[in-house]
Amino acid sequence: MAHLAIAGGEPLRQQPYPSWPIWTQAEVAAVQAVVTSGRWGSTHGTEVQHFETEFAAYQDAAYGIAVVNGTVALKLALTAAGVGVGDEVLMPGYTFVATATAALEVGAVPVFVDIDPETYTIDPAHAAALITPRTRAIVPVHLGGRPADMDAILDLAQRHDLVVIEDAAQAWGSAWNGAKVGALGDIGGISFQASKNITAGEGGMLLTNDPAIGEMARSLSNCGRQPEGLWYAHYVLGGNYRLGEFQGAVLRVQLQRYPEHLARRQANAAYLARGLAEIDGISTLRSDPRVTANAYHIFFMRYDAEAFGGVPKGQFMKAMQAEGIQGVHGGYSLPVYRQPVMQAKNFGLPTPPLFHGVHPHPPDYRQVALPATDRACDDEAIWIRHNMLLGDRQAMDDIVEAILKIQRYRDELQDQ
Ligand SMILES: *Cc1c(COP(=O)(O)O)cnc(C)c1O
């Protein structure tokens, strides 16, 4: 008789994990109020304006500029901070593709840095080794809500005159040494896409403490307008990247609910980490007293196949899902530099070559190999997403129990 569910046994858990998004009548009422107000655009209504103020205040930033999504937020952040054609931009290889494509869209050259395998954030020592006279910016990604080592990054930036653009798409509520992330460098980008910790389906935000960068970001997102200029006067090469009022209204409601969700995720993450500490072959990221708050968009487990009889990560995850741990996820299946778009000739574009005449020897991404990044994608990283962390204690215990069960009966996986 098989024990493992994937081999025909009884699944360990029958109940689903909390799904995402979570909403109540409050979101419905907020959207309805915008509909009936007749003020659907943020140029007429006040929902987006209020949300910008409330979100920037929550994140301890002086300026918040709402935009259509996180990818656009990063793109405008680069431009507003003065990063453009031919500039090299340091970024981790283990991130969502938009970190790199946003740079490419402004004509900048992504230079991939390995992650610290103990934190899954950019390795500052490796970043330092990749600096050239063309390096203009560094983009730390606070992956899964864990802040990157901002002490080392800000220090490196100061020594080499780099701008710092935080990809905080997964990290509001997160803090480094007591300071909320997003505006610790020159400017940062946030995402409210459907999977993120608060969402309106799509949406994004720029955060900065620098008035000149903030003003530029505002203009870039609003067709190049200026505050004192006429409506049909355009001064800067920008576009229309404004967020709409329906989304602003939903995000205001979601933000109000956020502190309670954040506390629950953090409590469950701490509890889960204690349970996992007992398991041979599963480790979590190194704790660091400077990480004073982690938003836990993702709780990372590191899988060591050797402790599971050599069962590869993909097969282990299928076995977990069969046990009823359904939200468990393998994460980014490819490092960004191994994405087809990065390996394609001229990034798959039918245009004249992107870096022609602006960079003497652009990187050949097919030659890039970063050991910790490759290992995270291929063999090691397993994601527990934030919605799973909104479950009860039993939901956390079941993750631990399912792993132990698979480990114990791993021989049953040999025939799968
Ligand atoms: C979600 C995300 C983005 C892009 O945000 P969108 O709103 O989907 O455009 C960028 N970087 C990271 C790390 C993300 O997780």
Ligand as a Chemical Component Dictionary entry (heavy atoms), coordinates in Angstrom:
data_LIG
# 
_chem_comp.id                   LIG 
_chem_comp.type                 NON-POLYMER 
_chem_comp.pdbx_formal_charge   0 
_chem_comp.three_letter_code    LIG 
# 
loop_
_chem_comp_atom.comp_id 
_chem_comp_atom.atom_id 
_chem_comp_atom.alt_atom_id 
_chem_comp_atom.type_symbol 
_chem_comp_atom.charge 
_chem_comp_atom.model_Cartn_x 
_chem_comp_atom.model_Cartn_y 
_chem_comp_atom.model_Cartn_z 
_chem_comp_atom.pdbx_ordinal 
LIG C1 C1 C 0 5.976  42.017 -10.013 1  
LIG C2 C2 C 0 7.382  42.423 -10.158 2  
LIG C3 C3 C 0 7.796  43.421 -11.072 3  
LIG C4 C4 C 0 6.900  44.012 -12.121 4  
LIG O1 O1 O 0 5.688  44.491 -11.709 5  
LIG P1 P1 P 0 4.403  44.452 -12.667 6  
LIG O2 O2 O 0 3.400  45.237 -11.918 7  
LIG O3 O3 O 0 4.024  43.021 -12.859 8  
LIG O4 O4 O 0 4.785  45.111 -13.945 9  
LIG C5 C5 C 0 9.122  43.802 -11.064 10 
LIG N1 N1 N 0 10.003 43.236 -10.252 11 
LIG C6 C6 C 0 9.673  42.264 -9.374  12 
LIG C7 C7 C 0 10.714 41.678 -8.481  13 
LIG C8 C8 C 0 8.353  41.815 -9.326  14 
LIG O5 O5 O 0 8.031  40.825 -8.489  15 
# 
loop_
_chem_comp_bond.comp_id 
_chem_comp_bond.atom_id_1 
_chem_comp_bond.atom_id_2 
_chem_comp_bond.value_order 
_chem_comp_bond.pdbx_ordinal 
LIG C1 C2 SING 1  
LIG C2 C3 SING 2  
LIG C2 C8 DOUB 3  
LIG C3 C4 SING 4  
LIG C3 C5 DOUB 5  
LIG C4 O1 SING 6  
LIG O1 P1 SING 7  
LIG P1 O2 DOUB 8  
LIG P1 O3 SING 9  
LIG P1 O4 SING 10 
LIG C5 N1 SING 11 
LIG N1 C6 DOUB 12 
LIG C6 C7 SING 13 
LIG C6 C8 SING 14 
LIG C8 O5 SING 15 
# 
